[in-house]
Amino acid sequence: MQEVIHKEDRVFLGYTREELSKAFDKVANSDNWKDEIEATIPASDFDIVNSAVIFFTGGGLESVKQFERDGEAFLEVFGQGYYVHIGA
């Protein structure tokens, strides 16, 4: 008998869908999630945020600038968005 895998238990690059969704919501374009992404994130969040962007849009993020604020490293990131990755 095959094991039933529930949708919420599936993982992508080691993350659950819930984790990916929360990370994506932090950077998604607020007007339309399928548009380009321009955001500033803590450098320590890059792996999960990049994984989330790949999962939801089909392509990853590019780090365009690195800087420190109050001793913490941050990245300005850019992603082309869902429309570009699907060829719309």
C-alpha positions in Angstrom: 0.0 0.0 0.0 1.3 3.4 -0.9 1.9 6.0 1.8 -0.4 9.1 1.5 1.6 12.3 1.4 -0.3 15.3 2.5 0.2 18.5 0.5 1.3 20.5 3.5 4.0 17.9 4.3 5.8 18.2 1.0 9.1 19.9 1.0 11.1 21.9 -1.5 14.9 22.2 -0.9 14.3 21.1 2.7 11.5 23.6 3.5 7.8 23.0 4.1 5.2 24.7 2.0 4.2 26.8 5.0 7.8 28.0 5.6 8.1 28.8 1.9 4.9 30.7 1.8 5.8 32.8 4.9 9.2 33.6 3.4 7.8 34.5 0.0 5.2 36.8 1.5 8.0 38.9 2.9 9.3 39.8 -0.5 6.5 39.3 -3.0 5.3 42.3 -4.9 2.4 43.7 -3.0 0.5 44.8 -6.1 0.9 41.4 -7.9 2.9 38.5 -6.6 3.7 37.5 -10.2 5.6 40.7 -10.9 9.3 41.5 -10.3 10.6 41.3 -6.8 12.7 44.1 -5.3 13.3 43.7 -1.6 15.8 44.1 1.3 16.3 41.1 3.5 18.6 40.0 6.3 21.5 38.1 4.6 20.8 35.2 7.0 17.4 34.7 5.4 18.7 34.5 1.8 18.6 30.7 1.5 14.9 30.3 2.5 13.7 33.4 0.7 15.5 32.4 -2.5 14.1 28.8 -2.2 10.6 30.3 -1.8 11.0 32.6 -4.8 12.2 29.6 -6.9 9.2 27.5 -5.7 6.6 30.1 -6.4 8.0 31.9 -9.5 10.2 29.4 -11.2 13.4 31.4 -10.8 15.7 32.6 -8.1 16.9 35.9 -6.6 19.9 38.0 -7.5 21.8 39.8 -4.8 22.3 43.4 -6.1 23.8 45.1 -3.0 25.1 44.1 0.4 25.3 46.4 3.4 25.3 46.4 7.2 22.9 48.1 9.5 23.5 48.0 13.3 26.0 45.2 12.8 23.6 43.0 10.8 24.2 42.1 7.2 21.4 42.8 4.7 21.0 42.2 1.0 19.0 44.1 -1.6 17.6 41.4 -3.9 15.9 41.2 -7.3 13.8 38.5 -8.9 12.4 38.6 -12.4 9.0 37.2 -11.2 6.6 34.6 -12.3 5.5 36.2 -15.6 9.1 36.3 -16.9 9.8 32.7 -15.9 6.8 31.3 -17.6 7.4 33.4 -20.8 4.3 35.6 -20.5 
